[in-house]
């Protein structure tokens, strides 16, 4: 077993590509298979023998701190603030003096498992190196830092590749010693941010890599949030249905697994809940509604005869009767970038309202606390706190 017993979790970011879902929740707190992303990270660390964790928080950090304090009672977890979001390297610098010797660093907004952590630790322990970085295969390397390796050593990490034939990317799991803080101090900012990967060239010694297969999942966009949730549902539940004891599912409703239905949910008569769907706590699904491969957050209300496919509904949002969100494929602009031909329904953010008989086209989004009137067809973006009438 590795001698490394401490870890720093970088959980200060917002998750801009997941807007408007991150208006009130940071990306590490978004639900995947009915658990926040960061819970999977903490579980992987604990299972791997990590005894002390420092969590760097920033955007909506109180939500993370409150949740982890309640969920991991008795665990040795400390929190430190990143006052301004100035990059992953700047986030790690906030933990200066809080860890000793060798330690793990992991991103708090991607799914990892204990096998990834253990493999990275073993690689570090078995080589005479300054650091070890976990890398993974990706079909979309342009969305991540592309890693260039040479016989197992890190030659370069390009955070913004334009033309890269390689498809090995940074998986966000590292092992360092305290020298990384001095390396970060010597790292020049890039567009105002200090990037952790840029500090690698300033380390005194070689940096090794370890290829991790499976177990690393990154829900960085709404369609990835859905696919990651679907993947975890399948791996954890197979084709089974999990229904909390306090949930109420009408005897005439149809539920096809894998599906998770949380505490105090109410699924009405004739409703159909299809595979890949997650209902968090206190969700209401009306009579004869159909919900397929969708995420319904806590306190969401879905009216009767409504169709939701490949959609994400935020906390406290209300979807009226006979609303149609049929899903499909769409070109979507996220954080200023165009993503073409993505499988996505609609996004309805926290505390938004969609009136009866409205239609939400594939790729559309309704911002937090916005109101869409009865009968409106939404094909695009409704800004937060705005109102659209027929």
C-alpha positions in Angstrom: 0.0 0.0 0.0 1.2 3.5 -0.8 2.6 5.7 1.8 0.6 8.7 0.5 -2.2 9.4 2.9 -3.2 13.0 2.0 -5.1 14.4 -0.9 -6.1 17.8 -2.2 -9.4 18.0 -4.1 -9.8 20.9 -6.5 -13.5 21.9 -6.4 -13.5 25.7 -6.8 -14.8 25.9 -10.4 -18.3 26.7 -11.6 -18.6 24.5 -14.6 -19.4 27.1 -17.3 -20.2 24.6 -20.0 -23.1 23.4 -17.8 -24.8 26.7 -17.5 -27.6 27.4 -16.7 -27.6 24.3 -14.4 -24.7 25.8 -12.4 -26.5 29.1 -11.5 -26.9 27.9 -7.9 -24.9 24.7 -7.8 -21.2 24.3 -8.7 -20.3 21.5 -11.0 -19.0 19.2 -8.3 -22.5 19.2 -6.7 -24.5 18.4 -9.8 -26.3 15.1 -9.5 -25.1 12.0 -11.4 -27.1 8.9 -10.7 -28.7 10.8 -7.8 -25.3 11.6 -6.1 -23.2 14.7 -6.4 -20.1 14.3 -8.6 -17.8 15.1 -5.7 -19.2 12.1 -3.7 -17.7 9.7 -6.2 -14.3 11.5 -5.8 -14.4 11.3 -2.0 -15.4 7.6 -2.1 -12.5 6.8 -4.4 -10.1 8.5 -2.1 -11.4 6.8 1.1 -11.4 3.4 -0.6 -7.8 3.9 -1.7 -6.6 4.5 1.9 -6.5 8.3 1.9 -6.9 9.5 5.5 -7.0 13.3 5.2 -8.5 15.5 2.5 -8.1 19.2 1.8 -10.9 20.5 -0.4 -10.3 23.8 -2.3 -13.7 25.5 -2.8 -14.6 28.7 -4.5 -17.8 29.2 -6.6 -20.8 28.4 -4.4 -18.3 26.7 -2.0 -20.7 26.8 0.9 -22.9 24.2 -0.9 -19.9 21.8 -1.1 -18.8 22.4 2.4 -22.2 21.9 3.9 -22.9 18.8 1.9 -19.5 17.1 2.6 -19.6 18.0 6.3 -23.0 16.3 6.7 -22.3 13.3 4.3 -18.8 12.4 5.5 -19.2 12.8 9.3 -16.1 11.8 11.1 -13.9 12.0 8.0 -10.8 14.2 8.3 -11.8 16.9 5.7 -10.6 20.5 5.8 -11.7 23.3 3.5 -9.8 26.2 2.0 -11.1 29.0 -0.2 -9.9 30.1 -3.6 -11.0 33.7 -3.4 -10.8 34.3 -7.1 -11.0 31.7 -9.9 -7.5 32.1 -11.3 -6.8 28.6 -12.6 -6.2 25.1 -11.3 -2.6 25.9 -10.3 -3.8 28.9 -8.3 -6.4 26.7 -6.6 -3.7 24.2 -5.5 -1.6 27.1 -4.2 -4.3 27.8 -1.7 -3.4 24.5 0.0 0.2 25.6 0.6 1.3 24.5 4.1 -1.8 22.2 4.5 -0.2 19.0 3.3 3.2 17.4 4.0 5.4 15.3 1.9 3.8 13.4 -0.9 0.1 13.8 -1.7 -2.6 13.3 -4.3 -4.3 16.0 -6.2 -7.6 15.2 -7.9 -10.2 17.3 -9.7 -13.5 17.4 -7.8 -15.7 17.7 -10.8 -15.0 14.5 -12.7 -16.0 10.9 -11.8 -13.1 8.7 -10.7 -12.9 5.3 -9.0 -10.5 3.8 -6.5 -8.7 1.8 -9.2 -7.6 5.0 -10.9 -6.3 6.4 -7.6 -4.5 3.2 -6.7 -2.9 2.8 -10.1 -1.6 6.4 -10.0 -0.2 5.9 -6.6 1.5 2.6 -7.5 3.0 4.2 -10.6 4.4 7.0 -8.6 5.8 4.7 -5.9 7.5 2.4 -8.4 9.4 5.1 -10.3 12.0 7.7 -9.3 10.0 10.7 -10.5 8.9 14.2 -9.5 5.2 13.5 -10.2 2.8 11.1 -11.8 -0.2 12.1 -13.9 -3.1 9.8 -14.8 -4.1 9.9 -18.5 -7.0 8.4 -20.3 -8.2 7.9 -23.9 -10.8 10.3 -25.2 -12.8 10.6 -28.4 -12.9 14.4 -27.9 -9.3 15.3 -27.0 -9.9 18.9 -28.0 -12.1 19.4 -24.9 -9.2 18.4 -22.5 -5.5 18.9 -22.0 -3.9 16.6 -24.6 -0.9 14.7 -23.1 2.2 14.0 -25.1 4.1 11.1 -23.7 7.6 9.7 -24.5 8.2 6.2 -23.2 5.9 6.8 -20.2 7.2 10.2 -19.4 5.2 13.4 -19.8 6.7 15.5 -22.6 3.9 18.1 -22.8 0.3 18.9 -21.9 -1.4 21.1 -24.3 -4.5 22.7 -22.6 -5.8 24.2 -25.8 -4.9 21.9 -28.7 -5.8 22.9 -32.2 -4.3 20.0 -34.2 -3.4 16.9 -32.2 -3.5 13.4 -33.6 -3.1 11.9 -30.2 -6.1 11.2 -28.0 -4.6 10.7 -24.6 -5.9 13.3 -22.2 -5.2 14.5 -18.7 -7.6 12.6 -16.3 -7.1 15.1 -13.5 -5.4 12.7 -11.0 -1.8 13.6 -9.9 0.8 12.7 -7.3 3.2 15.4 -6.2 5.4 16.3 -3.3 5.7 19.8 -1.7 8.0 20.9 -4.5 5.0 21.5 -6.7 4.2 24.7 -4.7 7.6 26.2 -5.7 7.1 25.1 -9.3 3.7 26.8 -9.3 5.4 30.0 -8.0 7.7 29.9 -11.0 4.8 29.3 -13.5 3.8 32.2 -15.7 0.1 32.8 -15.9 -1.8 32.1 -19.2 -4.5 34.6 -19.9 -4.6 35.5 -16.2 -4.7 32.0 -14.9 -2.1 29.8 -13.3 -2.6 26.3 -14.8 -1.5 23.3 -12.8 -0.3 21.5 -16.0 2.0 24.4 -16.8 3.9 23.8 -13.6 5.0 20.3 -14.7 7.9 21.7 -16.7 9.2 23.5 -13.6 9.4 20.4 -11.5 12.9 19.0 -10.6 12.8 15.6 -12.3 10.8 13.5 -14.7 7.1 13.2 -14.6 5.6 9.8 -15.3 2.2 8.9 -16.7 -0.2 6.1 -16.1 -2.9 5.1 -18.5 -6.2 4.5 -16.8 -8.9 2.5 -18.6 -12.5 3.1 -17.5 -13.6 4.7 -14.3 -12.9 8.3 -15.5 -16.0 10.1 -16.6 -16.3 13.8 -17.1 -19.9 15.4 -17.1 -18.7 18.7 -18.6 -21.8 19.5 -20.8 -25.5 18.8 -20.3 -25.4 15.9 -22.8 -22.3 14.5 -21.0 -24.1 14.8 -17.7 -26.9 12.7 -19.1 -24.6 10.1 -20.6 -22.4 9.8 -17.5 -25.5 9.4 -15.3 -26.8 6.7 -17.7 -23.4 4.9 -17.6 -23.3 4.9 -13.8 -26.9 3.8 -13.5 -26.1 0.8 -15.7 -22.9 -0.1 -13.9 -24.5 0.2 -10.4 -28.0 -1.1 -11.0 -27.9 -3.1 -14.3 -31.5 -3.2 -15.4 -32.9 -2.8 -11.9 -35.1 -0.1 -10.5 -34.3 1.5 -7.2 -37.2 3.2 -5.4 -36.7 4.8 -2.0 -38.9 3.5 0.8 -40.7 6.9 1.2 -41.4 7.3 -2.6 -44.9 6.7 -3.9 -45.2 5.0 -7.3 -48.8 4.5 -8.5 -49.6 0.8 -9.2 -50.5 1.7 -12.8 -47.2 3.5 -13.5 -44.6 1.8 -15.6 -40.9 2.0 -14.5 -38.2 0.4 -16.7 -34.7 0.2 -15.2 -32.1 1.3 -14.8 -33.9 4.0 -12.9 -33.4 5.6 -9.5 -36.4 7.2 -7.7 -35.4 9.2 -4.6 -37.0 9.9 -1.3 -40.6 11.3 -1.1 -41.1 11.2 -4.9 -44.6 10.9 -6.3 -45.1 9.1 -9.6 -48.7 9.4 -10.8 -51.1 6.9 -12.4 -50.2 5.8 -15.9 -46.8 7.6 -15.8 -43.9 5.9 -17.6 -40.4 6.3 -16.3 -38.0 4.9 -18.9 -34.3 3.7 -18.6 -31.6 6.2 -17.7 -33.9 8.4 -15.6 -33.0 9.8 -12.2 -35.6 11.4 -9.9 -34.0 13.1 -6.9 -35.9 13.7 -3.7 -39.4 15.0 -3.6 -40.0 15.0 -7.4 -43.6 14.9 -8.7 -44.3 13.2 -12.0 -48.0 13.7 -13.1 -50.5 11.2 -14.5 -49.6 9.7 -17.9 -46.3 11.7 -18.2 -43.4 10.0 -19.9 -39.9 10.6 -18.7 -37.0 9.0 -20.6 -33.2 9.2 -20.0 -33.6 12.4 -18.0 -32.5 14.0 -14.7 -35.1 15.6 -12.5 -33.6 17.4 -9.6 -34.9 17.8 -6.0 -38.4 19.4 -5.7 -39.0 19.4 -9.5 -42.7 19.1 -10.6 -43.7 17.6 -13.9 -47.3 17.9 -15.0 -49.7 15.3 -16.5 -49.3 14.1 -20.1 -45.9 15.7 -20.4 -43.0 14.2 -22.4 -39.4 14.7 -21.3 -36.7 12.9 -23.2 -32.9 13.5 -22.8 -33.6 16.5 -20.6 -32.4 18.0 -17.3 -34.8 19.7 -14.9 -33.3 21.8 -12.1 -34.3 22.0 -8.4 -37.7 23.5 -7.8 -38.5 23.8 -11.5 -42.1 23.4 -12.6 -43.1 21.8 -15.9 -46.8 22.2 -16.7 -49.3 19.8 -18.2 -48.9 18.5 -21.8 -45.5 20.0 -22.2 -43.4 18.4 -25.0 -39.6 18.1 -24.8 -39.1 15.2 -27.3 -35.3 15.4 -27.5 -33.4 14.7 -30.7 -30.1 16.0 -32.0 -29.1 19.6 -32.1 -26.3 22.1 -32.7 -25.7 23.8 -29.3 -23.5 26.7 -28.3 -22.0 26.2 -24.9 -19.6 28.8 -23.4 -19.1 30.4 -26.7 -18.3 27.2 -28.6 -20.5 25.4 -31.2 -21.1 21.7 -30.6 -22.7 20.0 -33.6 -25.2 17.1 -33.7 -25.5 16.4 -30.0 -28.1 14.2 -28.4 -29.9 16.5 -26.1 -33.5 17.4 -25.1 -34.0 20.6 -23.1 -32.5 22.2 -20.0 -34.8 23.8 -17.5 -32.8 25.4 -14.7 -33.6 25.8 -11.0 -36.9 27.4 -10.1 -37.9 28.0 -13.7 -41.5 27.6 -14.8 -42.8 26.1 -18.1 -46.5 26.6 -18.8 -48.9 24.0 -20.1 -48.8 22.9 -23.7 -45.4 24.5 -24.3 -42.8 22.8 -26.6 -39.1 22.7 -25.8 -37.1 22.0 -28.9 -33.9 19.9 -28.8 -31.0 21.9 -27.5 -33.2 24.6 -25.9 -32.6 25.9 -22.4 -34.7 27.9 -19.9 -32.6 29.9 -17.4 -33.0 29.9 -13.6 -36.2 31.5 -12.3 -37.4 32.2 -15.9 -41.0 31.8 -16.9 -42.2 30.3 -20.2 -45.9 30.9 -20.8 -48.5 28.4 -21.9 -48.3 27.3 -25.5 -44.9 28.9 -26.1 -42.4 27.1 -28.4 -38.8 27.5 -27.2 -36.1 26.9 -29.7 -33.0 28.5 -28.3 -32.2 30.1 -24.9 -34.5 31.8 -22.4 -32.4 34.0 -20.1 -32.6 33.7 -16.3 -35.4 35.6 -14.6 -37.0 36.5 -17.9 -40.5 35.9 -19.1 -41.7 34.6 -22.5 -45.4 34.7 -23.4 -47.2 33.3 -26.4 
